């Protein structure tokens, strides 16, 4: 398929031929959901840890005799119902990671990219370069392209000036073609990508 190519002033400067195998795949919502859930689960550290009544220090002696006090019987001051007592179902370190096959990840990425194109939320730039790492310059480019929603900017190579300028824009996320993932595509309404980044994606996922 052919897709329009824009410059940083928002003008159409040509066309680009997109690989149907990468950008024309069938939209598979269930697969995208599965990959996104796994990706978010893999980010969880799972390092939380609380103490059970057996692990809290103290409480070895019975606080008072079993009968004759008029109070409820107690065996330890570290039982869960006591202040400073242990936690009943204490959280312990665990692994939240989920395994997703490489083929499934690739298919979900192709599906997400194709979905952006079919929804009209895919913008290809001939190139994007900043004279200085100024947020104002990058904001002007987004305004020229009529980008008023959360957007993901994908470049072929890491560009420090673009990253630094984009850090101050709450509605913009930046990444490279090598680090692109399904969650970033789904979490952002618009997708801005350079022509060189398109070629890199086609080399890997075609």
C-alpha positions in Angstrom: 0.0 0.0 0.0 1.0 3.6 -0.5 1.0 6.1 2.4 1.6 9.9 2.3 4.9 11.3 3.7 5.0 14.6 5.6 7.7 17.0 6.5 8.1 18.7 9.8 6.0 21.6 8.6 3.0 19.4 8.0 3.2 19.4 4.2 2.9 16.3 2.0 6.2 15.8 0.3 5.7 12.4 -1.3 4.6 8.8 -0.9 6.1 5.7 0.6 5.4 2.0 -0.2 4.4 0.1 2.9 4.9 -3.7 3.2 1.5 -5.3 3.5 3.0 -8.1 5.6 3.9 -5.6 8.3 1.4 -2.7 7.9 -1.6 -4.5 6.3 -2.1 -7.4 8.8 -5.5 -8.3 10.2 -6.3 -6.6 13.5 -6.3 -9.2 16.3 -7.5 -7.5 19.5 -7.3 -10.6 21.7 -3.7 -11.2 20.7 -2.8 -7.6 21.4 -4.5 -7.8 24.8 -2.6 -11.0 25.7 0.8 -9.4 24.8 0.0 -6.1 26.6 -1.0 -8.0 29.8 2.2 -10.0 29.7 4.3 -7.0 29.1 2.8 -5.1 32.0 3.1 -8.3 34.2 6.8 -8.6 33.3 7.4 -5.1 34.6 6.3 -6.0 38.1 9.1 -6.4 40.5 7.3 -8.6 42.9 9.6 -7.7 45.8 7.0 -6.8 48.4 7.3 -8.7 51.6 5.3 -8.6 54.9 5.9 -10.5 58.1 3.7 -13.3 59.3 3.1 -13.9 63.1 6.0 -16.4 63.0 8.4 -13.8 61.6 7.6 -10.8 63.9 10.0 -10.4 66.7 8.7 -11.2 70.2 5.4 -12.7 71.4 6.9 -15.9 72.6 5.4 -15.7 76.1 1.7 -15.9 76.8 0.6 -12.3 77.6 -1.6 -13.4 80.6 -3.2 -16.5 82.0 -5.8 -18.4 80.2 -8.7 -18.0 82.6 -9.9 -15.7 85.3 -9.1 -12.3 83.8 -12.4 -11.7 82.1 -10.7 -11.0 78.9 -10.5 -13.1 75.7 -7.8 -15.8 75.8 -4.6 -14.8 74.0 -1.6 -16.9 73.2 0.8 -14.2 71.8 1.0 -10.4 71.5 2.2 -10.9 67.9 -1.1 -12.6 66.7 -2.7 -10.7 63.8 -5.4 -9.1 65.9 -2.8 -7.3 68.1 -1.2 -4.0 67.3 2.3 -4.7 65.9 1.2 -8.3 65.2 1.9 -10.3 62.1 -0.1 -10.2 58.8 -2.6 -13.0 58.2 -1.9 -13.6 54.5 1.4 -11.8 54.3 2.6 -10.8 50.8 5.8 -12.6 49.8 8.2 -12.1 46.9 7.0 -13.7 43.7 7.5 -13.8 40.0 4.7 -12.2 38.0 6.3 -12.8 34.6 4.4 -14.4 31.7 5.9 -16.0 28.7 4.9 -15.0 25.2 6.3 -16.6 22.1 8.4 -14.4 19.8 6.0 -15.2 16.9 3.0 -14.0 19.0 4.8 -10.8 19.9 5.7 -10.0 16.3 2.2 -10.8 15.1 0.7 -8.5 17.8 3.1 -5.7 16.8 2.1 -6.0 13.1 -1.5 -6.0 14.1 -1.1 -2.9 16.3 0.7 -1.1 13.5 -1.9 -2.1 10.9 -4.7 -0.9 13.3 -3.1 2.6 13.5 -3.1 2.8 9.7 -6.7 1.7 9.3 -7.8 4.2 12.0 -5.9 7.1 10.3 -3.6 7.6 13.2 -0.3 6.7 11.4 1.9 9.6 10.2 5.1 9.0 8.3 7.8 11.8 8.3 10.5 12.1 5.8 12.9 13.1 8.6 12.9 14.9 11.9 15.8 16.9 13.2 16.1 19.6 15.8 18.6 22.4 15.6 18.6 22.4 19.5 17.1 20.1 22.1 14.2 22.6 22.6 10.8 21.5 23.7 9.3 24.5 21.8 10.7 23.2 18.5 9.2 19.7 18.9 5.9 21.2 20.1 5.7 23.3 16.9 6.3 20.2 14.8 3.4 18.4 16.5 1.2 21.4 16.0 2.0 21.6 12.3 1.1 17.9 12.0 -2.2 18.5 13.9 -1.3 16.1 16.6 -3.5 17.0 19.6 -3.7 13.6 21.3 -1.1 11.3 23.0 1.5 10.4 20.4 4.4 8.0 20.0 7.4 9.2 18.0 9.5 6.4 16.4 12.9 7.2 15.0 15.4 4.9 13.3 18.3 5.7 15.6 18.5 7.2 19.1 18.5 11.0 19.0 19.4 12.6 22.3 18.0 16.1 21.2 14.6 14.6 20.4 14.5 12.6 23.6 15.4 15.6 25.7 12.9 17.9 24.0 10.2 15.2 24.2 10.7 14.6 28.0 8.9 17.9 28.8 5.9 17.0 26.6 3.5 15.0 28.7 1.5 13.9 25.6 4.5 12.6 23.7 6.6 9.4 24.1 9.7 8.7 22.1 11.3 5.4 21.1 13.4 3.8 18.3 12.5 1.1 15.8 14.5 -1.4 17.8 12.7 -0.8 21.0 9.2 -0.4 19.8 6.6 -2.5 21.6 2.9 -3.3 21.5 2.0 -1.5 24.8 3.5 1.9 23.6 1.5 1.6 20.4 -1.7 0.9 22.2 -1.2 3.4 24.9 -0.8 6.3 22.5 -3.5 7.4 20.1 -1.2 8.7 17.3 1.9 7.1 15.8 4.6 9.3 14.2 7.4 7.4 12.5 10.3 8.4 10.2 10.7 6.8 6.8 14.0 5.3 7.9 12.3 3.7 10.9 9.6 2.2 8.6 12.4 0.5 6.6 13.9 -0.9 9.7 10.6 -2.3 10.9 10.1 -3.9 7.5 13.5 -5.5 7.6 12.7 -7.2 10.9 9.0 -8.0 10.7 8.4 -8.5 7.0 
